[in-house]
Amino acid sequence: MASFSSSLTLYLSIFLLLLGIASAQLSTNFYSSSLQYLQRSYGASLLRLHFHDCFGCDASVLLDDTSNFKGEKTAGPNDGSLRGYEVIDSIKTQLEKQCPGVVSCADILAVAARDSVVALGGTRWNVPLGRRDATTASFDAAESNLPSPFLDLGDLISAFSNKGFTAQELVVLSGGHTIGQARCLTFRTRLYDNTENIDSAFASSLKKNCPSSGGDDNLSPLDESAGSFDNTYFKNLVDKKGIFHSDQQLFGNNGSTDSIVNSYSLDSGKFFTDFAKAMTKMGNLSPLTGSNGEIRTNCRKINGS
């Protein structure tokens, strides 16, 4: 934790006048200030944390295992993939000092994700606030609900449709892969088995850091400008340079989403606009509000435990 703290540049803009009333609805003004997270290297991690939490938006992904339930951190889509828990802990600690029991962990995730995208050059959107935190977590739900990087297009469309998203929203949310890195384990089969829709030079470059065996945790950037939030991800798909099998499934197979990918590759403004709308919708997936759930004092465990 000491080494983490020494490398972390974390700035919070916190005002004392935060609204502490319970509300049955989300509101962009539920708190009178937002959190500002300016550490670029963690931006993709915080966006991914929010995304994996919202397939509920109740901060269940942050809970550690207990004797009563197995948490979501070690579920297949999360284990070894998610990081940034300490960042959320740091934000929560500072907020609890200023306004104890007011800001939920779920809202911290939502605002941190938005501010991370902005810090990396991406679009801004209003984040409705007032979520409350879950008092349990589900390993099985995380295993079954979160889309896998190995899915084909039909399965991707079904997975997102089950959460109320259109094919267009599937594509635009996948654009979140314009930032961050991927573990070799998650794209090895694309390099050595499913090679029919991948640029050969791109595959060769990835193989240098992702051998056919071993090196599971070796990292490669998700797109050619993975430190900036832009539409390079879609340009890469058009060029058959998607790193995940699931990513490249969105383009190049004469599928129903080819035209959507192509439009975003040509128009970053449209991507930004549609991404903001889809993120707002995702952040509103079955949130706990009013008297449901709780406001955790420690994001890793339920109150009183």
C-alpha positions, 0 to 999 in steps of 0.5 A: 500500500505504501508503494501504491500511495507513493505513485498515486496522484489522487485529487479530490474536490470535496465540498462540505455541503453534500446532500444527505437525504434519502431519495427514491430516484437518482439525481445529477444533483444528489451531491453538490460536488463530484470527485476528481480523479486525475491519475491517467494510469488508473482511468481504464481500471476505474471505467472497467470497475464501473462496467463490471459492477453495472451488469447492478450498479450497486458496488457489489463488485467491491465486496470481499468474500465473507462466511455468508457469501462468495464475492465477485472479485474472483469470478472469471471475468473479474479475477486478474482483470480488475484493479483500482480497488485501492483507489476507491478505498482512498476516495471513500476514506477521504469522503468519510472524513468529510461527510460520513455516511453520505456518499455511496461506494456505487456513486463513487464508482460511477463518478470515478469512471466518468471523470477517468474518461474525461481525464483521458480526453474523452466525453463528459456526461451527467451522472445521476447520483443517489445510488446505495450499496448492496449488502451482498454479492454474487459470484455466480451472477458475475460468472454468468452475466458479464460478457466474455472476451471469447463470445461470438457476435450473436452471444454478445448481442444476446448478453447485452439485450438481456440487460436492455441494450441494443446492438448499437449500444453494445458497439458503443459501450465496447468502445470503452476498450479504447483505453487500457490493457489486456492480459495475454490469457484473454486473447491468446486463442485469437492469435493461435487458433481463431486467426481468420479475421486478424491482420497478420502483422498485428498478430505477429507483433502481439505474439512477441509478448504473448507466447502460445503457452505461459505469460498469461499475465503479460499485458498489451494495449487494447488499441493503438492509442490506449492511453487516450480515449478516442475512436482509434478502437473502431479504426483498429477493428476496421483494420482487423486489429481488435485484440479480443475475439469479442471485439473483432466480432463487431466488424469484418464478418459481414455482420449486423454491426459492421456499419455501426463500427464503421460510422464510429471509426469515421466520426469521433463526435458521434462516438462520444455523444452515443457513448455518453448516452449509453453510459448514462443508461448503464449507470441506471441499471437497477440501482438501489435507492431510497431505503434499499441497501446501505451507505457502506463506510468501508467499500470492501465490507457491509456495515457492522461486519 
